Amino acid sequence: MKESKARVICLVDIYDWSRGGHFRTCFRIYSQLLLELGHKVIALCGRPEEITEWVRQNVSAERAANFSAYPSRKSRRLRWLPGNLSRPMVAWLRWRALAKHIRRALSWERAEIDGVFLMYFEDFIPAEGRLPRWLVEHAFRWQWAFLSVSSSYRQKTESQQEVARQARRLFHLATAKNCTGWCILDGKNCDLLQSLFPQAPVRLLPDVTDEALPDMGFPLAREVLERAQERKIISLLGLLERRKGLLTLVRVAKRRPDIFFLFAGPYRDGAFNEEEKRELKQFLARVPDNCVFQPARIDVEGQFNRLVAISDILFTAYVDFQGSSNVMTKAAIFEKPVIVSAGSLCHERVERYRLGVAIAEGSAEECSQAIDYLLSDAGRAERRDYAGFAQSMSQNTLKEQLREVVAAFAEEP
């Protein structure tokens, strides 16, 4: 293992945290771990005051003194250009804006940085079209590495040729001369990606989560326990949207009054068709007695973890999704079985660590059967390797990987 000296690292996330998801949590954890490794961290994000306060409360004063945060936000879409032109242009403008924000931060810090780590690389690559590599190399002179959280390059295909074609289009910037490496959360095609991009190492990072102690006084958890009474609790936590399989679990809930269902997180209906929207509208107009539907963000990790802790099963049977699930990490920490969609990355992990049951994507019937099995004596008797999966996704594992990422910055590009 390479040893990394103390470095100045610019950590970047221009994702809109108000949209939900666990991006804010990951930014906090990465900041903390880099500080614990002895580095100085200059954070660029949409809410610098918030992350600064979090670091002050959760990191030792000695380490926190090496942290500073400055604003950086997305460029808007150029609506006067067609998508295949506007998206590369917006990506280019984001690289330029980021370089400007870094220079401004460095003028305030009176320091130089050793490397930049982009927490959400998808914000800097166009979904359509192609951004010439030389433009990025010209405008962005610092060494940089990135984390890609998307698996869009392998959605709905098992063809390795098609996966390779999509990956070359999306990640060609990884061949930039000052890119020192990149990281992914999806290990299914790690070897393929490395063979396509041998210039810089591809690292598989754990999908870490905040392991805060559950808030035992969280009112929503008390309400769920009181209303559930003796019934088992099945939970869908986080964004409540089509991709998360919301409609599947809603349909199960309507036919299973013997089970209690918890839906908690921001509600989005934009991706549903009109018929599905009507079905959801009818459900929400009169939520069954065996359900709690709480369409609001849960920003306090202790409260979120309390909902995980009171659940008997976590529902993570996502639709048209091949990526990693952070909820599965939480489920393993609290030793809760999960229901996932067959053929997904989550399915692979469930099989490897025996974490639960896979169902046909969108099948309410199979989901209901999976619930029965997991609650049965046979389901409970299965030896599940929660500890093994939790360790593979732990913050200690991430810290060692980040050590390698930073060590690469120490080398001349």
N, C-alpha and C positions, 0 to 999 in steps of 0.2 A: 504494500500500500504506500502511495506517495504521501509524504507529510506536507501539509500546506502551512506556509508562514502566515502571519497576520496580513490580511489584505483589505483593501477598500472595495466593497462590492455594492454595485447599484442594483437594487431589486425593484422590478417594474411590474405593475399590474394596472392597466387602464380599464379593466372590466368594470362595468357598473354594478357595484355590490348591492345596490338597491333592488336588482333583479332577482335576488335570492341565490340559492346554491351555496356551496361551501368555499367559494373563492376567498372570501374574507378570512375564514378560518385558516385556510392554507397559507395565506399571506402572513398571518400572525405567526404560525408555526415555523415557516421558513425563516422569517426574521429572527425569531427566538433562537433557532438552532444555529444560524450563522453567527449570531452574537456569542452563543455558548462555545462555538469553535474558535472564538478569539478575534473575529473579524470586525471591522467597522462597516456598518450598513447604512447606505443612503437609499431611502425608500422613495419611490415615485408612484403615487396612487391617487385615486379620486378623493380619498378622505384622510389626508395626512394627520389632522388633529386626532382623529379617532385611533389610528394605529399607534401614534406616539403615546397617547394615554394608556393604551393597552400594554405597550412595552414597559412603560413606567410602573404599572401595577403588577406585571408578571415576570419581569426580569430583574436580576440584581442591579442595584444602583451603579455598580462598577461597570457591568456590561451595558446597561441602558445609556450610559454616557457616550457610548460609541454608536448611538443610533440617532438618525435625523430623518425627517420625512418632508417631502415637498409635493405640491399638486402636479398631476399629469392626467389629462383626460383624452378621450377619443376625438378624432376629427369627424365631422359630420359627413354623411353621404352627399356626393355631388349629384343632385337630382336632375340636373340639366344634361347629364351624360348617360348614355345607355349603360346597363349593368356591366357588360364585358369590358367597358372602358373606365367607368367610374370606380369600380372596385379596386383595380390595380392602382388607380390614381389616389384613392383614399388610403390604401395601404402605404403608398409612397409618402403621402403627407404625414402619416403617423410616424414613419421612421424619421422624417425631417423634424417633426414636432418633438419627438422624443430626444433627438440630438440637441435641440434647442433647450429643452427642459433640463437635460443633464448638464449642459454648459452653464446654465443659470444656477443650478444647485451647486456646482463646483465653484462658481464665483463666490457664493455665500460661504461655502465650506472652506475655501482656500486650500483645496486638496485635489489630487488626481485619483482616478479610480483605476483599479486593476482589471475589472471585468464587469459586464452587465449580464444579469440573469432575467430573462423575460418569462414571467410566470404563466402567461397565456398567449402562446405564439400565434394562435388563430387570429388574434386581433391585428397581426402584422403581415398576414398573407391574404391575398384576395381569394374569395370563394370561387370567383370566375375570372378568367383571363390569367395573365402571368406578369409578374413584376420582375423586370430585368435585374439580375444579380449585381451587375456593375453599378447600378444606381445606389443600391444599399451600401456597397463597399465604398463608394465615393462619399456618401453623406454620413456614414456611421463608421468612424475609424477605430472605436474601442473594440477590444475583444468581447465576444458575447457568446452566451449559451442560452438554451431555451427549454421550456417545458411545453409539450404538446399534450393536451388533454382530450383531443378529439380522435375518434376512430372513423371519421367520415370517409376516409380513403378505402375502407373495406366494408362499408355498409351495403347490405343486400347482395353480396357477391362472395363466392368461395373460390373464384378464379384467381390464382396467384398472379397471372399475367395482368388482369384488370387491377388488382390491388397494387401491383408494381407501377402500372401506368398512372394511377391516381396519386400514389405516393410521390412519384417523380415530379408531377405537376405541383402538388401542394408544398413539398419540402425542398424544392431545388435551391432555396436560399441557404440550406444547410451546407452547401458546397462553397459558400463565401469564405474567402481566405482568412478572415478574422473570426469565424465561428469555430469555437473550440470544442463543441460537443452539444448533444441534445438529449433530452430526457422524455420518457413516455410513461404512462400509467398502464398501458395495455401491452402485455408481453407476448401476445399471440404471434405477432409478426416481427418481433425484435430482431431475429437473425436475418430475415429478409430485408428489413430496413437498413441494417448494418452493411449488408452486401451491396445495396443500392447506393449507399452513401458512406464509402470507406474512409473519406477524408477526416471525419470526426467521430468519436465514439458515441454509440447510442446506449444510454443507460436506462434501465427499468427502475423507476422510483415507486415506493409504496404509496398507496392512497391513504395518507394519514388522516387522523381525525383528532379533535379535541377530546381528551379523556377526563374532562372536568367531572367532579363528583355530582351525582344527580341532586337537583334541588328538591328536597323532600316536601317543601311547602308549596310547590307549584300548583296554583288553583286548578288549572286545566287537568292535571293528572288526578287530582282529588275528585273532580267531577266525573272523569272517566271511570275511576274505580267505584265510585258510589253508584253510578248508573249501570255499570256492567254487572255488579253484584257477583254472582258465581260464574258468570259466563267468561269464556276465554276471550282475550283481546287480540285482534289482528290489526296491525297499524300500517298505514301509508304515510310516511313522514317526508317533509321537504316540499318541493314544488308539486302542486296538484294540477297535473296537465296530462295531455294525451300521451306524451313520451313516457311518463311514469306509470302508465297502465291504469290511470284513474277510472276509466269507464269499466274496465274489467272487474275491479274490486267493487265498484258501485253495484254492478249486476249481481255479484255474489252476495253482497250485503242485503239486497232486496229479497233474496230467496233463503237466507239463513238467519231467522230470528233467534236461533239458539246460540249464535256467536255475536260478540260485540265488535264493532268496527270503528277505528279512529282514523280520521283524515285530518291532518294538521300541516298547514303550510300555505304559501301564497297560491291562490287559485287563478289559473289561466285557461280560457276556453278557446283561444284563437286558432288552435290547430285542429279542432274538431269540425266535422262537416255539420250541415244544418240539422240533419236528423239526430245526430249525436248531441248537438247543443240542446235540442228540444228535450231529449231524454234526460240530460243533466239538469235542465231547468225544472222539469217536473220533480226530479229527485230532491233538488235543493228547496223547492217550494214547500215540500213537506218531508223533511228528513225523517226517516224511520226511527222508531224508539231505540233500535239497537245500534244507533250510529251517533257519533259526535263529528260534526264537520266544522272545523275551525280554520277558515281561509285567511290566516294571518301569519306573517313571518314570526319565527321563534329565534331571536338573535342571541339569547343567553344560552350558552352551551350546556350549562347545568340543567336548564329547563328542558332542552331537547333530549338530553341524556336521561332525564327522568321519564320521559315518554317511552324511550327505548326500554328502560328498565321495567316498566309496568306491562309491557307487551308480551304476549306469549309467542307470537310469530310476526316477523317483519315481512311486508310485501314489497318485493323489488323486481317484479315481473314486468320489466319495461318493454315498450313497443318501439320497433325500428331503432334499436339502440345496441351498439356493440362495445360500449366503453366500460370503464370501471365504475363501481358504485361505492361511494363513501359510506352509505348506510350499512352496507355489508360489513365494513370495518367495525362500525359501532355495534352491530348485531353480534359479532364475534367477541368483542370485549365484554358484552353483557350476557354472552352465552345464550343467544336467541336464534332459533332456526329461521331460515328465510325461504321464500318462494321466488323463483327466478324464471325467466323465459328460456326455453330450450334453444340451444345453438348459439348462445351469447357467451361473451367472456365471463359473465357472472356464472353461467352454467358450468364452464370449465373449472372455475374455482370451487363451486359447490361440489362437484364430483371429486376433485382432488382432496378437499378437506372434509367432505361429508357434512356440509353445512345445512342441507335442507333438501328441497324437491324442485325439479324443473318441470314446467308445464308448457304446453303449446301456447305460443304467443297470442294473447287476447282471449284465451279460452276460460270462460267463467266456470264451465262444468269441471274442467281439470283443476282449476284453482280450488273449487269447493272440495274435490276429492283429496287434493294435497293437504288442505286444512285438516280433514278427517284423519289422514294418515299421520301427520306430524303430531296430532293430539292423542293418537292411539298409543296403546302400550308398546306396540312394535316400533312406532316412530320415536317414542321417547327412549326406547332401549338402544337405539343406534348410538355408536360411539363417535361423536363428532369432535373433530380436531379444532375446536375454537381457539385454543391457545396457539397452535401452530400457525393458523391464518392471522391471528392478531399480531403475533411476533413478526410475520413477514410484512405486515403493514404498519409496523411500529415507528415511532419517532426516532428510536435508536438506529433502526435500519436506515431511515432517511438521513440521519446525521452523517453516517459513514459514506453514503452516496454523495452528499453535498461536499464532504471533505475532498472527494475525487474531482468534483466539478470545479471547485475553487483551485485545487492544485493545478489544473490545466491552465488557469489564467496566469499562473506564474511563469509559464513558458512563453517564449517569443513566438508571435504569430507568423 
